[in-house]
C-alpha cells in the first residue's frame, strides 16, 4: 500500500446532492468519490484502485448562486440502436428546442488536500507495485493526467499539485462542523448502489478511516 497527497484547487465546484431533483445544490465540501476521481484522472489501471482516507479543507466554505442554460433532453437509445442497425437514423439534439434555464448553488474558491492509498486489485499489481507508484508520482509531478480532473461538474476544472510532505504545508481550515449525510461512493455492477456516511469536519479535516458507511 502506498499513500499519496494532492493539493487540489478550483474557482468553482459542485458536488451535487442527490436529493435535489431539479436545481443543482452542492455539498459543503468535496465528496470521497469526487476526490477519488481526481486521482483516477491522473492514473487509472484495472490492476489498481484508489482509497481516499482523509480530506483537508484549506479555504473557508463560500457559496455562489448561478443561473445557467442546460439541455433538458438526451439522445435516444432506441434511435442510436436503429442507426447502428440500419446505417442511418435521427440522432440530432437541437439545443434551441431543449434548452432550460436552471439555478445552481455552487462552491467557489475551493482548495483541498486529498490523501489516498494506492491499492492493488490484481496479481500484476501485487507482483510489481513500485511500477504504478512511480508512474503516478512522475505524472503528478509533471501535471500530467489522462483526462482533466474536475470538481463535481466537468465544466469546473481542477488544478492539482503533488504534495511531498503534507506536514510542511499550510494548516487546514480551523473550523469544526457537522456536514450531515454525504455520498461516500457508488458500488457499480448489475445493480449500482450508493453508499452514504455521516460526515464531520474537525479542525478542517474529514477522517474517512472512521466513517461508518451505509446504503
N, C-alpha and C positions, 0 to 999 in steps of 0.2 A: 504494500500500500504506500502510495506517495501523495503528499499533500502539496497543494499549490494555492497561491493567493493572488487575486486580481483586484486592482482598483478600477472601478467602472463608473463613468460619469456620463451625463447627458443633459441636454437642455430641457427635454420633456420626457415623460414616461407615463404609461397607462397599463397597470396590471389589473385587468378588468374583473370586477366582482361578478360571479355567475348569477347572483340573484337579481341583478339589474338587467331586465329583459330588452329594453329599448335604448335608453341612454347609457353611454359608457361612463362608468364611475370606477375610479382606480382604488385599489387597496392603498393603505398608508405607506407601505414600503414594498420593495421587490419581493416576489414570492420565490420559494425554493425552486420551483420548476422553471421560472424565468431565469434564475441565477444559473441553474444547470445548463440552460440553453446557451448562455454566454460561453461557457467552457466548451460545449459541443460545437459552437460556431468556429472555434479555433482548432479543435481536434476532435473528430469522432471516427471511431472504428468499431466494427461489430465485436471485436475482441475485448473492448474496454467499456466501462461505464463511469459516470461521474456522480459522486455523492456529496452534496453540499452539506456541510456540518456547522457553518457559522456565517452569519451576515452582520456586518458592522455598518451602521448608518452614520455617514460622515457630515451631512448637512442637515439643517432644520427641514422639517416636512412642510413644504409650501405647495399651494394649490393654484390652479388656473382653470377658468371656465372658458371653453372654446366651442363655438358653433361652426360646424363644417359640413360639407356635402359628402354623402355616401351613396353607394349604389345599393338599391333595395333588393335586387334580384340576383340570381346566379345562373350560370349556364346549366341547361337541362341535361341530365344524364341520358335520358331517352334520346334526345336529339344527337348527342355525341355518339351513342351506340349506333344509331341509324346512319350517321355519316361514316362511321368506321366500316359498317357493313356494305353500304351502297356506294361509298366513294364520294358522296355529296350529301348536303344537308344544311339546315339553318342553324348556325351556331352563334350568330352575332348577338351582342347585347348593346342596345342603344342607350348610352348614358343619359341623354336628354329625356328619355321616356321613363327611366327608372331612378332618377336622382331624388334623394330625400335629404333634407337638412335636419341634422341632429345635434344636440348639445352633448358635451362631454366634460367631465370633471377630472382633470389630469394633474399629475405632479410636475413640478418644474425645478430646474437647477438641482438635480439629484446627484448624489455621489455615494458609492457603497464600496466596502471591501468585502470580497466574497472568498470564503475558504472552502475548498473542496478536495476530496480524496479521489485519486485515480485508481480504480479497482479493476482487476481482470475478471472477465466472464468467459474466457475460452482458454484452451490449452496453449494456444500460441502466445497469449499474453503472459501466462504463467511461466513459459519457458524463457521469455526474453522481456521482462517488464521494463528494463532500462531503455529499450528501444522507444517505447511510447512516451516515457518520461522525457527523454532527450528531444524527441520530435516536438512535444508540446512546449517545452522550455524555449527551444530555438524559435518556434513560430511566434510565441507570445512576446519574446524579447524584441523581435523584429516588427511586431504589429501586424503579422500575417494572420489570415483567417480563411476558412473555407467559404463562409458567407458572412456578410456584415452582421455583427451582433446588434441586437435591438432591445429596447426596454419595453416589453409588453406588446407594442404595436410596431410593425415593420417600418413605419414612417419615422419612428423615434430611434434614430441610430445611436449606438453606444460607443463611447471611446473607452479603451481599456489599456491597462499598464500592468505588467507583471511585477509583483512586489516580492523582492528577495528576502527582506527582513521586516515582517509586519510590526515587530516591537519597536522599530526605529521610525515608524511612520507617525503621522499626527493621530491624536486620540479620537475615539469615536464620539459621537454626539452625546453630551451629558444630559440625557433625558431618559426617563423611565415611563412607560405607558403600556396599558393592556390594548393589544391590537385586535382582540376578538378572534373569531374563527376565520381561518385563512386557508386557501387552497395550498396543499403541500405538493401533490403531484398527481398524475393520472397513470394508472396501470393499463397499458394498451394490450389489446388482444381481440378475441372474438366479441367480448362484451366489455368495452372500456369502462373503468370505474374510477371516479375522482376520490381523492383522499384529502381530508382536512385535518387541521390541528389548531389548538388554541395558542395563538402567537402572543408572546410577551417580549417587549424590548426593555432591557435593563442596562442603564448607562450606555444606550446606543447599540447594544449587542443583542442579537437574537440567536440563542444557542439551540440549534436544531438537534443536537445529540440528546436533549432532554424532552424533545417533542413527543407527545402522545398522539399518534396518528390514528384517525378513524375514518370510516367511509361515511 
